[in-house]
Amino acid sequence: MPEETTGRGATGLRVAPAAGSAGGAGPEVGRRPLMVYAVAAVSALGGLLFGYDTGIISGALLYLREDFDLSSREQEIVVSVILVGAMVGALLAGRLSQRYGRRKVVMAVAVIFGVGAVAAALAPDVLTLILSRFVLGLAVGGASNMVPVYIAEMAPAAIRGRLMVLFQLMVAIGQLISYLCGWALAGSGGWRTMFGLAVIPAVVLVVGMALLPESPRWLVERGQRETARAVLARLRGPGEDVDAEIAEIEGIAAAGRDGRRGGWRELSRPWVRPALIVAIGIAAFSQLTGINAIVYYAPTVLADAGFGDSVALLTGIGIGVMLVIAGVAGAILVDKAGRRRTMLWFLPGSGLAMAVLALAFLGNSGSALQRWTVVLSLFAYILFNGIGMQAVVWLIGPEVLPLSVRGPATSLATLSVWGFDLLIAVTALTMINSIGRSGTFFLYALMNVACIVFVVRKVPETRGRSLEEIERELLSKARPATAR
């Protein structure tokens, strides 16, 4: 079926033509320099740390709650405090990146990751552990905010989707590694080693980022045209018109800024609002559809349902494998099929799998059929949601948000991810205790349905379009006189 070329979402943003058609990115020119892939690979290590530090609590919690004698509410606090830190980190990172640049902020994030990991590993009591996980949260929020922006601003339009989804793939790999560590280091005290291992990729990220260039778009915003041109020349293939791209960035920067400095007040401007609705809406639904309730609490829920600690941890490893498979599939599909179509293909499967999981917990508890239904529906949910939602959540915001407000606007979208993630983290076990496993999972299934409606009505296609093309569409809708 050919890609839509004239349809529009309710946001007023048009659906993009297929890559290579008129108005699209056109065919790729020459061979992509290795620097483009080095930028994506090194900076995406922030995603690995993000995934590891959010996922490791799943296995560690089984033994933390025994070593520190934690109640259900205390377990929720230990899990969720990293998300409070992430909200603060997301807000700070966006503003700091406007002033100091994307690269320096990512380097600072890596240092904070290392400090938080050591502190968590050595924590003598619950309070110290909570504070350590708050520090880790600052790094998680900063990484989730800045790494996608950094990659988006460096990558060519034709391969931007797959390079940005590399971040989510690394998040999934980090979560898989955390599940494997949780299984391998099972036992009282093993959680300290689980936390401490995060220091290794943190050091690699600091060193790697020190060797990479700053975002050319940020450099243009700061008036450093020649430096930006030199960076783009290293990132673009033979035959690509670097001067034309610089000119386009300068034009959009001037039009978007229009004499202003792109602060928080600019987010209320009518021409910014449609993009902000898309970015925040996708951010919210990425959590409300239930993914992190499964990632954080699956081993605990399964163990409490009588599966046994060993089976619960092995199921967690299976969830990690599904996340990685979903990341690989998502990386391919967002550029082949498009962002919007990928969501609409896979979100129905996500909702259906969650509904089956809810029904499974209504069945004969402890039977072989019930156990297999629970495990398989868990895996199916992770696969479908991972492709249909998690592969897109860190991609859409940096693509649709305008350059002049990209720092604070991305902060707000990222804050929404962590705010709703926090909501899930602090309510999941309480909801299970109040309305049961089935009721809780049915609620998440309904959220998948609501997300499908939102995508149909609001989300545009951005595949194959440069960031400047997407922003120009916003400007033309709000300022027709200027566009002429």
DADATA-V892785 format. One record per backbone hydrogen bond with DSSP energy under -0.5 kcal/mol. NH is the residue of the N-H (numbers start at 1). CO is the residue of the C=O. E is the energy in kcal/mol with one decimal. If there is no record, write none. Layout:
nh: [NH;NH]
co: [CO;CO]
e: [E;E]
This chain:
nh: [9;10;12;15;16;21;24;30;36;37;38;39;40;41;42;43;44;45;46;47;48;49;50;51;52;53;54;55;56;58;59;60;61;62;63;64;65;67;68;70;75;76;77;78;79;80;81;83;84;85;86;87;88;89;90;91;92;93;94;95;96;97;98;99;100;101;105;106;107;108;109;110;111;112;113;114;115;116;117;118;119;120;121;122;123;129;130;131;132;133;134;135;136;137;138;139;140;141;142;143;144;145;146;147;149;150;151;152;153;154;154;155;159;160;160;163;164;165;166;167;168;169;170;171;172;173;174;175;176;177;178;179;180;181;182;183;184;185;186;190;192;193;194;195;196;197;198;199;200;201;202;203;204;205;206;207;208;209;210;211;211;212;219;220;221;222;223;224;225;228;229;230;231;232;233;234;234;235;235;236;240;242;245;246;247;248;249;250;251;252;253;254;255;256;257;258;260;266;267;268;269;272;273;274;276;277;278;279;280;281;282;283;284;285;286;287;287;288;289;290;294;295;296;297;298;301;302;303;304;305;306;307;312;313;314;315;316;317;318;319;320;321;322;323;324;325;326;327;328;329;330;331;332;333;334;336;337;338;342;343;344;345;346;347;350;351;352;353;354;355;356;357;358;359;360;361;362;363;363;365;367;371;372;373;374;375;376;377;378;379;380;381;382;383;384;385;386;387;388;389;390;391;392;393;394;395;396;397;399;400;401;405;406;409;410;411;412;413;414;415;416;417;418;419;420;421;422;423;424;425;426;427;427;428;431;432;433;434;435;436;436;439;440;441;442;443;444;445;446;447;448;449;450;451;452;453;454;455;456;457;458;459;459;464;465;470;471;472;473;474;475;476;477;478;479;483;484]
co: [13;457;9;7;461;18;21;28;33;33;34;35;36;37;38;39;40;42;43;44;44;45;46;47;48;49;50;51;52;55;55;56;57;59;60;60;61;63;64;65;71;72;73;74;75;76;77;80;80;81;82;83;84;85;86;87;88;89;90;91;92;93;94;95;96;97;101;102;103;104;105;106;107;108;109;110;111;112;113;114;115;116;117;118;120;125;126;127;128;129;130;131;132;133;134;135;136;137;138;139;140;141;142;143;145;146;147;148;149;150;151;151;156;156;157;159;160;161;162;164;164;165;166;167;168;169;170;171;172;173;174;175;176;177;178;179;180;181;183;187;189;189;190;191;192;193;195;196;197;197;198;199;200;201;202;203;204;205;206;207;208;209;215;216;217;218;220;219;223;224;225;226;227;228;229;230;231;231;232;232;237;240;241;242;243;244;245;246;247;248;249;250;251;252;253;254;257;263;264;265;266;269;269;270;272;273;274;275;276;277;278;279;280;281;282;283;284;284;285;287;290;291;292;293;294;297;298;299;300;301;303;302;308;309;310;311;312;313;314;315;316;317;318;319;320;321;322;323;324;325;326;327;328;329;330;332;333;333;338;339;340;341;342;343;346;347;348;349;350;351;352;353;354;355;356;357;359;359;360;363;364;367;368;369;370;371;372;373;374;375;376;377;378;379;380;381;382;383;384;385;385;386;389;389;390;392;392;393;395;396;397;402;403;405;406;407;408;409;410;411;412;413;414;415;416;417;418;419;420;421;422;423;424;424;427;428;429;430;431;431;432;435;436;437;438;439;440;441;442;443;444;445;446;447;448;449;450;451;452;453;454;454;455;157;462;466;467;468;469;470;471;472;473;474;475;479;480]
e: [-1.5;-4.2;-1.8;-2.6;-0.6;-2.3;-2.6;-0.6;-1.1;-0.7;-2.4;-2.6;-1.8;-2.7;-2.6;-1.9;-1.7;-1.6;-1.9;-1.2;-1.3;-2.3;-2.1;-3.0;-2.8;-2.8;-1.7;-2.1;-2.6;-1.7;-0.6;-2.3;-2.4;-0.7;-1.3;-2.8;-2.0;-2.9;-2.8;-1.5;-2.4;-2.1;-1.8;-2.4;-2.3;-2.7;-2.2;-1.2;-1.3;-2.1;-1.8;-2.0;-1.8;-3.0;-2.5;-1.8;-2.4;-2.7;-1.6;-1.3;-2.7;-2.4;-1.2;-1.1;-3.5;-1.3;-1.2;-2.1;-2.1;-2.2;-2.3;-1.9;-1.7;-2.2;-2.4;-1.9;-2.2;-2.7;-2.3;-2.0;-2.3;-2.4;-2.1;-1.6;-0.9;-2.0;-2.6;-2.4;-2.5;-2.4;-1.6;-1.9;-2.3;-1.8;-1.6;-1.4;-2.6;-3.0;-2.0;-2.8;-2.6;-1.4;-2.7;-2.0;-0.8;-3.0;-2.5;-2.6;-2.3;-0.8;-0.8;-2.2;-1.0;-0.7;-0.7;-1.9;-2.4;-2.4;-0.8;-1.3;-0.7;-2.7;-2.6;-1.9;-2.3;-2.6;-2.6;-2.1;-2.5;-2.8;-2.0;-2.0;-2.5;-2.6;-2.3;-2.0;-2.9;-2.7;-1.0;-1.7;-1.4;-0.6;-1.8;-2.1;-2.3;-1.8;-1.3;-1.8;-1.3;-0.5;-1.3;-2.1;-1.8;-2.4;-2.0;-2.2;-2.7;-2.7;-1.5;-0.6;-1.2;-1.2;-2.0;-2.2;-2.0;-1.3;-2.0;-2.9;-1.2;-2.3;-2.6;-2.2;-2.0;-2.6;-2.3;-1.0;-0.7;-0.9;-0.7;-1.5;-1.6;-1.3;-1.6;-2.5;-2.5;-2.2;-2.4;-2.6;-2.3;-2.4;-2.7;-2.3;-2.5;-3.0;-2.1;-2.7;-2.3;-1.0;-1.6;-1.5;-1.6;-1.3;-1.5;-0.7;-2.0;-2.5;-1.7;-2.5;-2.7;-2.4;-2.4;-1.9;-2.6;-2.5;-1.8;-0.5;-1.3;-2.4;-1.6;-2.2;-1.3;-2.2;-2.5;-1.4;-2.1;-3.4;-2.9;-2.5;-2.5;-1.3;-1.4;-2.5;-2.4;-2.4;-2.3;-2.5;-1.8;-1.7;-2.0;-2.2;-2.2;-2.3;-2.3;-2.2;-1.9;-2.6;-2.7;-2.1;-2.3;-2.6;-2.9;-2.1;-1.4;-2.6;-2.4;-1.6;-2.6;-1.8;-1.7;-1.8;-2.2;-2.1;-1.7;-2.4;-1.7;-2.4;-2.3;-2.4;-2.0;-2.0;-2.3;-2.2;-2.0;-2.2;-2.4;-1.4;-1.4;-0.6;-1.0;-0.9;-1.8;-2.3;-2.5;-2.4;-2.4;-2.4;-2.7;-2.3;-2.1;-2.3;-2.6;-2.5;-2.4;-2.3;-2.7;-3.0;-2.2;-1.9;-2.9;-2.4;-2.0;-1.1;-1.3;-1.9;-0.6;-1.5;-2.3;-0.7;-1.1;-2.4;-2.3;-0.9;-1.2;-2.9;-2.2;-1.9;-2.1;-2.2;-3.0;-2.9;-1.7;-1.7;-2.3;-2.7;-2.4;-2.1;-2.5;-1.9;-2.2;-2.8;-2.5;-0.8;-0.6;-2.2;-3.4;-2.3;-2.3;-1.6;-3.5;-0.7;-1.1;-0.8;-2.0;-2.5;-2.4;-1.8;-1.7;-1.9;-2.0;-1.6;-1.4;-1.4;-2.3;-2.0;-1.8;-1.8;-2.0;-2.5;-2.4;-2.0;-2.8;-0.6;-1.1;-0.5;-1.6;-2.1;-2.1;-2.5;-1.7;-1.4;-2.5;-2.6;-1.4;-1.7;-2.9;-2.4;-1.6]
